[in-house]
């Protein structure tokens, strides 16, 4: 057996002893990597966010459908001109040190984020570098915080809620040391920081003073009911997927991320449940629309018609995924009838379009990589076979991920089997791949009409009018085929049946609302 398995078993033994001392309320969650820090929105990755966001909260947070709702704020009032946001704070909220939440801590947290020395990931979203700027922050009273911006924005609150921004978490000043350097998160979330043994585990403990939003009756994204029901959660670093699967089977691990291939085996275990929620990750095939060949829209349309996307998605996701040709994920409040209209598999049409495009068997190269947790390679292999079957000379170039990313950033590809990270607001999702290539070579879609619609979606705050803009964008993308959006990410997790209420959202485990039965034996 691998050394990592014995280390896991030893740690599990310690975990069982701890669980006995805590009346069987310790839960062990396997994570594929260690966290980078405990500092929200600073020196982070998705694994880090998934742990830290159990401990901290912002003024607003994401709902399950990707919309934004109040969290530490009781209400958010936006002025008629769209420039002033007034946050009324909830009453009775406490930090982990039992200090009450007031506007003073909100202002302190905001000032810290806006200090370049903090190195907050999302500073450029608010300091004017990307166009939007917060021009004033004020605290009229202990329960009110006001931000003023330089121009209306449909995504201002969305960015505050983003997980990669650390949810713009409101922290108590005791989170930093006397010299201003980071210490640990003293937040308002359902769990408190316990211990971080680097390379091995992070523990969090229930915050008994936690209160959910008034009237909340169920979990809802990062808002809603968030009661901590177990005493301790241990996030165990288990980089090897086979070791994580073995730990789930033995009971040493209660929940853990698994590969899609392991999901099929673990479904047969009577002590386990496999969860496979989708997330807003976009698995795509990109086209370089400035390429001498692929600038021809009929050739791009021919490639789309050559692909049996149902078969591609079934194989690439081990049967767990479903086709979505829209840049808007299926769980979004903006995913409607228009977004369901996509590409159609039609080899005869593909052949006809190839003739009309004047295609002469020129080589088209698909760049890909073989990372374990992304479907890039499988997608490329199937796409190649289907393109070849209609007479397209498709070839594959397998690259190291870093090299493929460099090629993507410089626009140096014909086709690329590529995945984009989650963006919940549709404007932010489209913005990931839309823009002028002369300014940003990594952009994929630079059609002037599309960019005009996208710009409008960033400033239009009316819900129905934004929907109309996104519907138009989707129809244009299907027509012009600058890329083929195939399916959203699948995040497979194995969960022991002793847990009730465990869920994963956007790749991150939520431990509030989770209860645990005693372990057998």
Wavefront OBJ file of the C-alpha trace (Angstrom):
o trace
v 0.000 0.000 0.000
v 1.191 3.587 -0.639
v 2.752 5.470 2.242
v -0.014 8.087 2.004
v -2.606 5.445 2.904
v -0.834 4.571 6.186
v -0.553 8.275 7.017
v -4.281 8.627 6.309
v -5.089 5.652 8.523
v -3.016 7.059 11.382
v -4.668 10.445 11.101
v -8.076 8.800 10.900
v -7.300 6.996 14.167
v -6.564 10.303 15.832
v -9.762 11.653 14.287
v -11.788 8.777 15.783
v -10.404 9.483 19.231
v -11.277 13.136 18.824
v -14.763 12.218 17.605
v -15.377 10.108 20.687
v -14.425 13.050 22.892
v -16.859 15.265 21.002
v -19.821 12.895 21.082
v -19.181 11.758 17.512
v -19.484 15.189 15.966
v -16.191 15.393 14.109
v -16.421 15.224 10.319
v -13.400 14.518 8.105
v -13.385 16.021 4.607
v -10.644 15.123 2.112
v -9.239 17.953 -0.004
v -6.896 17.364 -2.986
v -4.453 20.070 -1.853
v -3.492 22.182 1.131
v -4.844 25.701 1.474
v -2.619 28.603 0.454
v -3.575 30.855 3.389
v -6.480 31.689 5.696
v -6.631 35.282 4.411
v -9.920 35.787 2.479
v -9.381 36.833 -1.134
v -5.606 36.974 -0.670
v -3.163 34.223 -1.716
v -5.986 31.846 -2.527
v -7.265 29.161 -4.862
v -10.561 27.262 -5.077
v -9.575 24.769 -2.363
v -8.621 27.635 -0.056
v -11.896 29.461 -0.739
v -13.876 26.307 0.006
v -12.514 26.142 3.549
v -12.253 29.846 4.363
v -15.843 30.603 3.308
v -17.084 28.333 6.093
v -15.541 30.869 8.513
v -16.198 34.299 7.002
v -19.065 36.228 5.423
v -19.598 39.432 3.494
v -22.322 42.047 3.339
v -23.895 40.068 0.484
v -23.570 36.518 -0.848
v -24.612 34.302 -3.717
v -27.926 32.505 -3.698
v -28.190 29.021 -5.212
v -29.411 30.443 -8.538
v -26.405 32.757 -8.881
v -28.259 35.913 -7.879
v -26.986 38.032 -4.988
v -28.782 38.493 -1.668
v -28.144 40.216 1.675
v -25.996 38.323 4.184
v -24.456 40.474 6.926
v -26.522 43.280 5.487
v -30.163 43.234 6.469
v -30.966 45.251 3.365
v -29.218 46.932 0.444
v -30.649 50.163 -0.935
v -29.452 51.473 -4.305
v -30.015 55.138 -5.218
v -32.024 56.007 -8.333
v -28.884 57.044 -10.197
v -27.262 53.686 -9.378
v -24.243 55.318 -7.717
v -24.907 54.961 -3.960
v -25.269 51.663 -2.108
v -26.544 51.801 1.474
v -26.066 48.646 3.541
v -28.143 48.323 6.715
v -26.473 45.764 8.970
v -28.273 42.869 10.629
v -28.787 43.130 14.370
v -27.342 40.599 16.780
v -24.453 39.405 14.584
v -21.277 38.558 16.490
v -17.697 37.918 15.501
v -15.946 34.751 16.637
v -14.502 36.681 19.599
v -18.100 37.565 20.601
v -17.658 41.247 19.696
v -20.779 42.706 18.019
v -20.750 43.575 14.324
v -20.917 47.330 13.674
v -20.216 49.577 10.712
v -16.795 50.329 12.229
v -15.563 46.788 11.460
v -17.090 46.975 7.975
v -15.233 50.230 7.299
v -12.003 48.805 8.725
v -12.312 45.719 6.507
v -13.018 47.823 3.402
v -10.072 50.144 4.071
v -7.816 47.112 4.474
v -8.966 45.594 1.167
v -8.401 48.885 -0.642
v -4.834 49.125 0.677
v -2.534 47.783 -2.075
v -0.306 46.276 0.636
v -3.089 43.787 1.454
v -2.763 42.362 -2.084
v -6.499 41.664 -2.311
v -7.302 39.799 -5.516
v -10.229 42.068 -6.364
v -8.706 45.498 -5.721
v -8.625 46.271 -9.460
v -12.405 45.811 -9.607
v -12.904 48.850 -7.366
v -9.924 51.192 -7.687
v -10.666 52.436 -11.206
v -8.223 50.261 -13.133
v -11.096 48.363 -14.764
v -13.287 51.460 -15.094
v -15.337 51.167 -11.906
v -14.174 53.082 -8.844
v -15.454 53.387 -5.285
v -15.169 57.126 -4.645
v -16.373 57.197 -1.031
v -17.023 54.901 1.936
v -18.943 56.228 4.944
v -20.489 55.080 8.246
v -23.444 57.375 9.050
v -24.174 55.308 12.177
v -23.232 52.023 13.837
v -25.660 50.039 11.683
v -25.105 51.690 8.298
v -22.329 51.479 5.717
v -22.423 53.450 2.470
v -20.360 53.011 -0.702
v -20.448 55.445 -3.632
v -19.230 54.490 -7.103
v -18.345 56.531 -10.179
v -20.775 54.909 -12.628
v -23.731 52.504 -12.547
v -22.803 48.826 -12.500
v -24.950 45.721 -12.828
v -22.196 43.566 -11.294
v -21.094 45.692 -8.322
v -22.804 43.474 -5.734
v -21.931 40.342 -7.695
v -18.231 41.134 -7.396
v -18.572 41.760 -3.651
v -20.070 38.258 -3.369
v -17.490 36.457 -5.525
v -15.733 33.570 -3.795
v -12.358 34.470 -5.330
v -12.762 37.889 -3.669
v -13.184 36.067 -0.345
v -16.799 37.292 -0.386
v -15.241 40.668 0.575
v -15.433 39.193 4.068
v -16.073 41.463 7.023
v -13.389 40.768 9.617
v -12.691 41.892 13.153
v -9.483 43.967 13.446
v -8.041 41.254 15.714
v -7.599 39.184 12.535
v -4.292 40.978 12.060
v -1.300 41.236 14.375
v -0.246 44.541 15.993
v 2.148 45.187 13.094
v -0.711 44.800 10.607
v 0.377 41.417 9.258
v -2.180 38.636 8.872
v -2.894 36.340 11.825
v -6.116 34.358 11.424
v -9.715 35.019 10.331
v -11.914 36.374 13.105
v -15.110 36.439 11.089
v -18.841 35.928 11.543
v -19.311 32.563 9.781
v -20.790 29.376 11.248
v -17.341 27.922 11.939
v -14.259 29.355 13.678
v -10.645 28.775 12.771
v -9.119 25.927 14.778
v -5.706 24.712 13.629
v -3.682 24.574 10.429
v -0.972 21.931 10.269
v 0.603 22.735 6.917
v 0.522 19.936 4.396
v -1.698 17.797 6.631
v -4.997 19.342 7.735
v -7.040 22.376 8.734
v -9.654 22.215 11.481
v -12.620 24.488 12.083
v -14.953 24.409 15.068
v -18.607 25.338 15.461
v -19.310 28.955 16.362
v -22.034 28.576 18.984
v -22.901 32.264 18.745
v -23.765 32.091 15.053
v -27.129 33.398 13.846
v -28.528 32.894 10.350
v -30.358 35.589 8.411
v -33.810 36.284 9.880
v -36.503 34.132 8.312
v -34.047 31.699 6.685
v -35.496 28.197 6.579
v -33.090 26.350 4.258
v -29.592 26.535 2.817
v -29.405 28.774 -0.243
v -25.962 29.108 -1.821
v -23.915 31.157 0.637
v -26.931 32.854 2.220
v -29.940 31.260 3.906
v -29.900 28.889 6.886
v -26.292 28.195 7.949
v -26.474 26.528 11.364
v -23.300 24.651 12.460
v -24.494 21.224 13.655
v -21.171 19.400 14.165
v -18.479 20.418 16.629
v -15.397 20.016 14.453
v -14.591 19.659 10.782
v -11.165 18.399 9.766
v -10.148 19.169 6.193
v -7.564 16.508 5.438
v -5.014 16.942 2.645
v -5.248 13.856 0.410
v -3.648 14.618 -2.981
v -3.973 11.068 -4.350
v -7.439 10.286 -5.753
v -7.082 6.542 -5.121
v -6.234 7.197 -1.457
v -9.287 9.442 -1.090
v -11.511 6.732 -2.575
v -10.017 4.114 -0.219
v -10.578 6.412 2.756
v -14.224 6.875 1.801
v -14.728 3.120 1.585
v -13.049 2.452 4.947
v -14.845 5.270 6.745
v -11.646 7.179 7.556
v -12.999 9.969 5.347
v -16.596 11.192 5.533
v -16.635 13.234 2.329
v -14.164 13.891 -0.452
v -13.767 14.951 -4.057
v -13.437 11.976 -6.404
v -12.765 11.450 -10.099
v -15.680 10.790 -12.460
v -14.295 7.285 -13.074
v -14.214 6.512 -9.318
v -17.803 7.758 -9.050
v -19.136 4.741 -10.935
v -17.432 2.291 -8.528
v -18.330 4.164 -5.356
v -22.007 4.339 -6.322
v -22.126 0.584 -5.644
v -20.950 0.982 -2.020
v -23.973 0.745 0.294
v -22.334 3.074 2.819
v -21.717 5.876 0.325
v -23.650 8.391 -1.717
v -22.118 10.005 -4.799
v -23.007 13.645 -5.364
v -22.290 15.151 -8.772
v -23.516 18.757 -8.784
v -22.821 20.907 -11.809
v -21.042 24.220 -11.478
v -20.560 27.270 -13.681
v -17.196 26.030 -15.038
v -17.323 26.102 -18.857
v -15.817 23.195 -20.832
v -15.321 24.470 -24.360
v -13.723 24.183 -27.773
v -12.243 27.545 -28.771
v -11.632 28.825 -32.308
v -9.015 31.382 -33.285
v -11.254 33.553 -35.475
v -8.229 35.388 -36.931
v -6.725 32.133 -38.211
v -6.547 32.107 -42.071
v -8.824 29.049 -42.147
v -11.045 29.496 -39.117
v -11.910 33.121 -39.821
v -14.433 31.544 -42.220
v -17.683 31.318 -40.245
v -19.024 28.510 -42.472
v -16.045 26.339 -41.562
v -16.691 26.950 -37.866
v -20.383 26.143 -38.403
v -19.371 22.948 -40.218
v -17.230 21.837 -37.273
v -20.129 22.482 -34.865
v -22.481 20.417 -37.064
v -19.951 17.564 -37.179
v -19.946 17.082 -33.404
v -22.289 14.696 -31.617
v -22.200 16.688 -28.397
v -24.391 14.280 -26.447
v -21.795 11.556 -27.066
v -18.863 13.877 -26.282
v -20.366 15.015 -22.982
v -21.390 11.492 -21.929
v -17.861 10.197 -22.489
v -16.024 13.214 -21.062
v -18.129 13.276 -17.879
v -18.528 9.500 -17.375
v -22.267 9.950 -17.900
v -22.609 12.596 -15.180
v -22.951 15.700 -17.371
v -25.446 17.138 -19.839
v -24.985 19.358 -22.887
v -25.189 23.126 -22.406
v -24.262 25.296 -25.389
v -24.826 28.523 -23.443
v -22.249 30.612 -21.580
v -24.923 30.867 -18.883
v -24.951 27.823 -16.597
v -28.145 25.828 -16.169
v -28.539 26.742 -12.507
v -28.651 30.469 -13.248
v -31.772 32.574 -12.879
v -30.889 33.881 -16.372
v -30.920 30.449 -18.040
v -34.162 30.451 -20.025
v -35.778 29.203 -23.203
v -33.414 31.161 -25.451
v -30.332 29.623 -23.807
v -31.648 26.092 -24.386
v -31.373 26.569 -28.171
v -27.991 25.266 -29.256
v -26.058 23.404 -31.928
v -27.390 20.332 -33.756
v -25.472 17.250 -34.851
v -25.910 17.041 -38.631
v -23.041 15.405 -40.603
v -24.774 16.082 -43.939
v -25.050 19.780 -43.126
v -21.405 19.770 -42.032
v -20.334 18.369 -45.396
v -22.449 20.954 -47.232
v -20.964 23.821 -45.210
v -17.441 22.530 -45.866
v -18.071 22.729 -49.602
v -19.507 26.223 -49.278
v -16.483 27.255 -47.188
v -14.131 26.079 -49.939
v -12.342 23.752 -47.520
v -9.445 21.835 -49.192
v -8.389 19.316 -46.501
v -6.111 21.818 -44.741
v -4.907 20.671 -41.298
v -6.739 22.003 -38.240
v -4.937 21.409 -34.935
v -6.746 20.991 -31.610
v -4.574 21.876 -28.607
v -5.266 19.977 -25.388
v -3.757 18.730 -22.112
v -4.049 15.610 -19.951
v -4.855 17.057 -16.517
v -6.777 14.487 -14.466
v -9.729 16.567 -13.271
v -10.586 18.312 -16.545
v -12.141 16.734 -19.675
v -9.827 18.490 -22.134
v -8.148 15.426 -23.658
v -11.251 13.257 -23.981
v -13.121 16.138 -25.633
v -10.262 16.679 -28.100
v -10.011 12.991 -29.064
v -13.736 12.649 -29.716
v -13.924 15.967 -31.567
v -11.019 14.907 -33.787
v -12.713 11.601 -34.715
v -16.045 13.278 -35.495
v -14.430 16.048 -37.542
v -12.412 13.497 -39.516
v -15.573 11.499 -40.244
v -16.980 14.421 -42.268
v -13.711 15.074 -44.075
v -11.922 17.571 -41.833
v -8.179 16.993 -41.411
v -8.211 17.382 -37.616
v -5.046 16.703 -35.612
v -4.324 16.829 -31.872
v -1.422 18.556 -30.139
v -1.021 17.498 -26.493
v 0.678 20.167 -24.377
v 1.642 20.666 -20.766
v -1.075 22.779 -19.154
v 1.274 25.731 -18.585
v 2.216 25.715 -22.273
v -1.392 25.478 -23.416
v -2.302 28.367 -21.120
v 0.524 30.465 -22.583
v -0.715 29.681 -26.100
v -4.255 30.642 -25.065
v -3.119 33.934 -23.509
v -1.204 34.851 -26.679
v -3.961 33.638 -29.037
v -1.534 31.133 -30.573
v -3.859 28.264 -31.539
v -6.370 27.154 -34.171
v -8.635 25.184 -31.835
v -8.201 24.649 -28.116
v -9.974 22.252 -25.769
v -10.186 24.602 -22.812
v -12.028 25.093 -19.513
v -13.002 28.396 -17.906
v -13.482 28.843 -14.160
v -16.894 29.697 -12.713
v -18.487 33.104 -13.247
v -22.048 33.245 -11.970
v -23.263 36.539 -13.398
v -23.790 36.130 -17.177
v -22.002 39.393 -17.993
v -18.895 38.183 -16.171
v -19.175 34.800 -17.899
v -19.321 36.332 -21.381
v -16.562 38.788 -20.461
v -14.158 35.895 -19.838
v -13.895 35.222 -23.568
v -15.279 38.377 -25.239
v -13.287 41.505 -26.090
v -10.957 43.125 -28.626
v -8.003 40.854 -29.439
v -5.753 43.808 -30.238
v -5.941 44.800 -26.558
v -6.166 41.307 -25.038
v -4.900 38.488 -27.263
v -6.556 35.864 -25.035
v -10.048 37.018 -26.000
v -11.949 34.692 -28.324
v -14.993 36.677 -29.515
v -14.535 40.223 -30.791
v -17.662 40.812 -32.866
v -18.603 44.530 -32.482
v -22.315 43.825 -32.071
v -21.619 41.251 -29.346
v -19.268 43.601 -27.489
v -21.866 46.380 -27.595
v -24.486 44.080 -26.076
v -22.001 42.931 -23.444
v -21.093 46.499 -22.473
v -24.796 47.277 -22.043
v -25.230 44.229 -19.780
v -22.633 45.618 -17.354
v -24.537 48.872 -16.836
v -28.171 47.794 -17.304
v -29.671 46.975 -13.906
v -33.235 46.130 -14.988
v -33.645 42.351 -14.718
v -35.856 41.879 -17.798
v -33.700 44.120 -19.981
v -30.557 42.237 -18.950
v -32.261 38.958 -19.852
v -33.030 40.318 -23.325
v -29.378 41.311 -23.795
v -28.145 37.859 -22.772
v -30.693 36.168 -25.055
v -29.346 38.210 -27.988
v -25.759 37.384 -27.074
v -26.519 33.672 -26.997
v -28.247 33.716 -30.393
v -25.273 35.581 -31.898
v -22.784 33.133 -30.401
v -24.634 30.119 -31.846
v -24.727 31.843 -35.235
v -21.109 33.030 -35.344
v -19.498 30.058 -33.493
v -16.438 31.827 -32.030
v -16.346 28.897 -29.606
v -18.424 25.846 -28.749
v -19.612 25.720 -25.179
v -20.089 21.984 -24.504
v -21.073 21.429 -20.886
v -20.648 22.793 -17.405
v -18.208 21.382 -14.889
v -19.126 18.313 -12.842
v -17.827 18.123 -9.300
v -18.104 14.509 -8.137
v -17.915 13.859 -4.386
v -18.249 10.719 -2.338
v -20.141 11.110 0.961
v -20.567 8.597 3.778
v -24.215 7.994 4.624
v -23.518 8.908 8.265
v -23.614 12.525 7.094
v -26.909 14.309 6.544
v -27.182 17.681 4.854
v -23.729 17.736 3.245
v -23.590 19.615 -0.036
v -21.081 21.058 -2.472
v -21.707 24.284 -4.355
v -19.470 25.648 -7.103
v -16.784 23.134 -6.159
v -16.732 24.100 -2.489
v -18.024 22.028 0.450
v -20.579 23.691 2.721
v -20.403 22.305 6.252
v -23.245 24.239 7.817
v -26.469 22.240 8.101
v -24.435 19.007 8.217
v -25.143 16.485 10.962
v -23.301 13.230 11.609
v -24.412 9.931 13.068
v -22.014 7.993 15.281
v -19.426 5.885 13.453
v -19.992 2.157 13.557
v -17.599 0.227 15.727
l 1 2 3 4 5 6 7 8 9 10 11 12 13 14 15 16 17 18 19 20 21 22 23 24 25 26 27 28 29 30 31 32 33 34 35 36 37 38 39 40 41 42 43 44 45 46 47 48 49 50 51 52 53 54 55 56 57 58 59 60 61 62 63 64 65 66 67 68 69 70 71 72 73 74 75 76 77 78 79 80 81 82 83 84 85 86 87 88 89 90 91 92 93 94 95 96 97 98 99 100 101 102 103 104 105 106 107 108 109 110 111 112 113 114 115 116 117 118 119 120 121 122 123 124 125 126 127 128 129 130 131 132 133 134 135 136 137 138 139 140 141 142 143 144 145 146 147 148 149 150 151 152 153 154 155 156 157 158 159 160 161 162 163 164 165 166 167 168 169 170 171 172 173 174 175 176 177 178 179 180 181 182 183 184 185 186 187 188 189 190 191 192 193 194 195 196 197 198 199 200 201 202 203 204 205 206 207 208 209 210 211 212 213 214 215 216 217 218 219 220 221 222 223 224 225 226 227 228 229 230 231 232 233 234 235 236 237 238 239 240 241 242 243 244 245 246 247 248 249 250 251 252 253 254 255 256 257 258 259 260 261 262 263 264 265 266 267 268 269 270 271 272 273 274 275 276 277 278 279 280 281 282 283 284 285 286 287 288 289 290 291 292 293 294 295 296 297 298 299 300 301 302 303 304 305 306 307 308 309 310 311 312 313 314 315 316 317 318 319 320 321 322 323 324 325 326 327 328 329 330 331 332 333 334 335 336 337 338 339 340 341 342 343 344 345 346 347 348 349 350 351 352 353 354 355 356 357 358 359 360 361 362 363 364 365 366 367 368 369 370 371 372 373 374 375 376 377 378 379 380 381 382 383 384 385 386 387 388 389 390 391 392 393 394 395 396 397 398 399 400 401 402 403 404 405 406 407 408 409 410 411 412 413 414 415 416 417 418 419 420 421 422 423 424 425 426 427 428 429 430 431 432 433 434 435 436 437 438 439 440 441 442 443 444 445 446 447 448 449 450 451 452 453 454 455 456 457 458 459 460 461 462 463 464 465 466 467 468 469 470 471 472 473 474 475 476 477 478 479 480 481 482 483 484 485 486 487 488 489 490 491 492 493 494 495 496 497 498 499 500 501 502 503 504 505 506 507 508 509 510 511 512 513 514 515 516 517 518 519 520 521
